[in-house]
Amino acid sequence: MAEVPAVGWPCSSCTFVNTDLRRRTCAACRTRRAAPPPTKPRTKRKAEAPANTCGGYAARLSDYKHKGVTGLPETEDAPAVLEAKLAQLIDMVRAAERVVVLTGAGVSTSAGLPDFRGPKGIWTLEDEAKKKKRKKARPPDLASISGASFETVRPTFTHDALVALERAGSLDFLATQNVDGLHRRSGFPRNKLGVLHGCVFTEKCETCGTEAFHDVDLGGVSFQPTGNACGTCGGVMRDTVLDWDDGLPPAEWGPAERAFGAADVCLALGTSLRIIPAADMPALADRFVIVNLQETPHDGAAALVVRARVDAVMERLCAALGVEVPRGGAPAPAAAPPPAG
């Protein structure tokens, strides 16, 4: 059996160099490799999640101890309170000249993807697993909590509603922390979309910046070569998914920062606002609204905090604004220009 390289292992089927020695499948093409037998009993190991799921995405990230608060309870506003808050939200959006949106994992949960910090979120259950490990109890099977495949889920009502609002002239810019590609699949215009943490379906040329959006999860992280050549200039294509210590790409962060700084109102939808610098973006707008089932560190500074499911809030908002929301989305182009730098 081959010795595990000290730095990384080159895949036998493609040119990808896998830097995480714990992986048993190639992060690019998913070819399974020969590996030494586990040094611990199988019951003590975290089960490998399917690569094209939220659990698989979490597993490809480097180990990071400072993920922040997880597992806070979810609450919903009482009906009368919610009605009053929705009326306030509708008035704010109607009066605003420039509206921007920041989305988090909560906008994709109704598609079948788990969130990360909710009571059953990926990071929450990972923290619980570590506690159980210290108590020598059997940790949960990560594969069983990974949710649906990135490759088969479809945009939610909220994804489609944001497209409809942009087409109606009621939304100026959208920034997302999600890597699931659902905003692209919904047909949201790329030049008004800031993909802050990367996308599992997107690769980008290191030479000319051309993007390609695929139907399959590329499996990479931290800007590794995907093994593909740029269709425009022949340059090396790299994945776009950020690892914990990676900085936000200026091509995504710069346009988003300018748009949020010029906005009258920001809607922070389905995000716990705990990962910086994205978490600080809503405060760049004159006023911001949080729609999330859990409390966030920015609740006190928000003009309005709505404790409700995002799809229900967006349905009421669009209806009040007279914006029809077609369902089904549109296929994303193979190549599209990112926001203007």
C-alpha positions in Angstrom: 0.0 0.0 0.0 1.4 3.4 -1.0 2.8 5.7 1.7 0.8 8.8 2.3 2.8 11.8 1.1 3.9 14.4 3.7 2.3 17.4 1.9 -0.5 16.0 -0.1 -1.5 13.2 -2.3 -1.8 13.5 -6.1 -4.9 11.8 -7.6 -4.2 8.9 -9.9 -7.1 9.9 -12.2 -6.6 13.7 -12.4 -4.0 16.3 -11.7 -5.5 17.6 -8.5 -3.2 17.6 -5.5 -5.3 16.8 -2.3 -3.8 18.6 0.6 -6.1 17.1 3.3 -4.4 13.8 4.2 -7.6 12.7 6.0 -9.6 12.5 2.8 -10.2 9.2 1.3 -11.5 10.5 -2.0 -10.1 13.0 -4.4 -11.6 16.5 -3.8 -11.8 17.1 -7.5 -12.9 13.9 -9.2 -13.9 11.8 -6.2 -11.7 8.9 -7.2 -11.2 6.8 -4.1 -7.6 6.2 -3.1 -5.8 3.4 -1.3 -5.2 4.4 2.3 -3.7 3.0 5.5 -6.1 1.3 7.8 -7.7 3.6 10.4 -5.6 4.1 13.5 -8.7 4.3 15.7 -11.8 2.1 15.9 -14.4 3.0 13.3 -16.9 4.0 15.9 -14.6 6.8 17.1 -14.2 8.3 13.6 -16.5 10.9 12.1 -18.3 9.3 9.2 -17.4 10.6 5.7 -20.3 12.6 4.3 -21.2 12.6 0.6 -18.9 15.1 -1.1 -21.7 17.1 -2.8 -23.6 17.9 0.4 -23.3 20.4 3.2 -21.6 17.8 5.3 -19.2 17.1 2.5 -18.5 20.8 2.1 -17.9 21.0 5.9 -15.5 18.1 5.8 -13.3 19.6 3.1 -12.7 22.7 5.2 -9.6 22.8 7.4 -10.2 22.2 11.2 -11.1 25.5 12.8 -11.7 26.0 16.5 -13.3 29.4 16.4 -16.6 28.9 14.6 -18.5 30.8 17.3 -21.8 30.2 19.0 -23.9 27.3 17.7 -27.2 25.6 18.7 -29.1 28.6 19.9 -32.9 28.0 20.1 -35.1 29.1 17.2 -38.2 31.2 18.0 -41.0 32.7 15.9 -42.9 35.9 16.5 -46.5 35.6 17.7 -49.0 36.2 14.8 -50.0 39.7 16.0 -46.4 40.7 16.5 -45.4 39.3 13.1 -48.2 41.2 11.3 -47.0 44.5 12.9 -43.4 43.8 11.9 -44.3 42.8 8.4 -46.2 46.1 7.9 -43.1 48.0 9.1 -40.9 46.0 6.8 -43.1 46.7 3.8 -43.2 50.4 4.5 -39.4 50.5 4.8 -38.8 48.7 1.5 -41.4 50.9 -0.3 -39.8 54.1 0.9 -36.2 53.0 0.1 -34.5 54.1 -3.1 -31.7 51.5 -2.8 -32.3 48.0 -1.3 -29.7 45.4 -0.8 -29.9 41.8 0.6 -27.4 39.6 2.4 -28.4 35.9 2.5 -27.2 33.0 4.7 -27.9 29.3 5.0 -31.4 29.9 6.3 -32.7 30.8 2.8 -31.8 27.3 1.5 -33.1 25.1 4.3 -36.5 24.8 2.7 -34.7 23.3 -0.4 -33.5 20.4 1.8 -30.0 21.8 2.8 -29.2 22.0 6.5 -28.0 25.2 8.1 -24.8 25.3 10.2 -25.7 27.0 13.5 -29.3 26.0 14.0 -30.3 23.3 16.6 -29.6 20.6 14.0 -27.0 22.5 12.0 -23.7 21.1 10.8 -21.5 23.0 13.2 -23.9 22.5 16.0 -23.9 18.7 15.6 -20.2 18.8 15.1 -19.7 20.5 18.4 -22.0 18.0 20.1 -20.0 15.2 18.5 -16.8 16.6 20.1 -18.5 16.7 23.5 -19.6 13.1 23.1 -16.1 12.1 22.0 -14.7 13.5 25.2 -17.3 11.4 27.1 -16.4 8.4 25.0 -19.8 8.2 23.5 -20.6 7.4 19.9 -20.6 10.6 17.8 -23.4 11.2 15.3 -23.0 10.0 11.7 -22.2 13.2 9.7 -23.4 11.4 6.5 -26.9 11.1 8.0 -27.2 14.9 8.7 -25.7 16.2 5.5 -29.0 16.9 3.8 -29.8 16.8 0.1 -27.2 17.0 -2.7 -26.1 20.4 -3.9 -26.5 19.0 -7.4 -30.2 18.1 -7.1 -31.7 20.8 -4.9 -33.7 23.6 -6.6 -34.1 27.3 -5.7 -36.6 28.1 -2.9 -39.3 30.7 -3.0 -36.9 33.2 -1.5 -34.4 32.7 -4.3 -37.1 33.2 -6.9 -38.5 36.2 -5.0 -35.2 38.0 -5.0 -35.0 37.5 -8.8 -38.5 38.9 -9.2 -37.7 41.9 -7.0 -34.5 42.7 -8.9 -36.4 42.6 -12.2 -39.1 44.9 -10.8 -36.4 47.4 -9.8 -36.9 46.9 -6.1 -33.5 45.2 -5.4 -30.1 46.7 -6.3 -27.6 44.2 -5.1 -27.5 40.7 -3.5 -24.6 39.3 -1.5 -24.6 35.7 -0.3 -22.5 33.7 2.1 -23.8 30.4 0.6 -21.7 28.1 -1.5 -24.7 26.2 -2.9 -25.1 28.1 -6.2 -28.9 28.4 -5.8 -28.8 32.2 -6.5 -27.1 31.4 -9.8 -29.6 28.6 -10.6 -32.5 30.9 -9.9 -31.3 33.3 -12.6 -30.2 36.2 -10.5 -28.0 38.5 -12.6 -24.3 37.8 -11.9 -23.3 41.4 -12.2 -25.5 42.2 -9.2 -24.5 39.2 -7.2 -21.6 39.0 -4.7 -20.6 35.4 -4.0 -18.6 36.1 -0.9 -17.5 32.7 0.2 -17.3 31.0 -3.2 -19.4 28.4 -4.9 -19.0 24.6 -5.2 -20.0 24.7 -8.8 -17.9 27.7 -10.0 -14.3 27.7 -11.2 -12.3 30.7 -12.2 -9.4 31.3 -14.5 -6.3 32.5 -12.7 -5.2 34.4 -15.8 -8.2 36.2 -17.3 -10.8 35.8 -14.6 -13.3 33.9 -16.8 -15.8 31.9 -14.7 -17.5 28.6 -15.5 -20.5 27.4 -13.7 -21.1 23.6 -13.7 -23.9 21.2 -12.8 -21.6 19.1 -10.5 -19.8 20.0 -7.4 -16.1 20.6 -8.3 -15.0 19.3 -4.8 -12.2 21.8 -4.2 -11.4 24.4 -1.6 -9.0 27.3 -1.2 -8.5 28.0 -4.9 -6.9 24.7 -5.9 -6.5 23.9 -9.6 -9.5 21.9 -10.8 -7.7 20.2 -13.6 -9.6 22.2 -16.3 -8.3 24.7 -18.8 -9.9 28.1 -19.4 -12.1 28.1 -22.5 -11.1 31.7 -23.2 -7.3 31.8 -22.7 -6.3 28.3 -21.8 -5.2 29.3 -18.3 -5.5 27.3 -15.1 -9.0 27.1 -13.7 -9.2 27.1 -9.9 -12.1 26.4 -7.5 -13.7 29.4 -5.7 -14.6 28.0 -2.3 -13.0 29.8 0.6 -11.4 27.9 3.5 -11.6 29.5 7.0 -8.4 31.5 6.7 -8.9 32.7 3.1 -9.6 36.4 2.5 -12.7 37.4 0.6 -11.9 37.9 -3.1 -11.8 41.6 -3.9 -13.8 41.0 -7.1 -16.7 39.9 -4.9 -16.2 42.0 -1.8 -15.5 45.3 -3.5 -18.8 45.7 -5.5 -20.8 44.4 -2.5 -19.2 46.8 -0.1 -19.9 49.7 -2.3 -23.5 48.7 -3.0 -24.2 48.1 0.7 -22.6 51.4 1.6 -24.9 53.3 -0.8 -28.1 51.5 0.3 -31.0 52.9 2.3 -32.1 49.5 3.5 -30.5 46.1 3.8 -32.4 42.9 4.4 -30.3 40.2 6.2 -32.1 37.0 5.4 -31.5 33.6 7.1 -28.1 34.5 8.5 -26.8 34.3 12.1 -24.4 37.2 11.2 -21.4 35.5 13.0 -18.8 35.2 10.2 -16.9 38.4 9.5 -16.5 40.5 7.5 -19.8 39.4 5.9 -21.6 39.8 9.2 -20.7 43.5 9.3 -22.1 44.3 5.9 -25.7 45.1 6.8 -24.5 47.9 9.1 -23.0 49.6 6.0 -26.6 50.5 4.9 -28.5 53.4 6.5 -30.8 50.8 8.1 -31.0 47.1 8.2 -33.6 44.4 8.9 -32.8 40.9 10.2 -35.1 38.0 9.3 -33.8 35.0 11.2 -35.2 32.4 13.7 -32.2 32.7 16.0 -30.8 35.8 17.7 -27.7 37.4 16.2 -24.9 39.6 17.6 -26.4 42.5 15.5 -30.0 42.4 16.7 -29.5 45.5 18.9 -28.3 47.6 16.0 -31.1 46.5 13.6 -34.0 48.8 12.7 -36.2 45.7 12.8 -35.8 42.0 13.8 -38.3 39.5 12.4 -38.4 36.1 13.9 -40.1 34.1 11.1 -39.3 31.8 8.2 -37.7 33.6 5.3 -40.0 32.2 2.6 -43.1 33.3 4.5 -41.7 36.8 4.9 -40.7 37.1 1.3 -44.1 35.9 0.1 -45.8 38.7 2.1 -43.3 41.3 1.0 -43.7 40.5 -2.7 -47.5 40.4 -2.5 -47.6 43.8 -0.8 -45.3 45.3 -3.5 -47.3 43.7 -6.3 -44.4 41.7 -7.5 -45.3 38.3 -9.0 -42.8 35.5 -8.3 -42.5 32.9 -11.1 -41.3 29.6 -9.8 -38.7 27.4 -11.4 -35.7 29.6 -11.9 -33.5 29.8 -15.0 -30.3 27.8 -16.0 -27.2 29.7 -15.1 -24.8 30.5 -18.0 -21.6 28.5 -18.4 -19.7 31.8 -18.2 -20.8 35.1 -16.9 -19.1 38.4 -15.8 -18.9 38.9 -12.0 -19.8 42.3 -10.5 -17.8 45.2 -12.0 -14.8 45.9 -9.8 
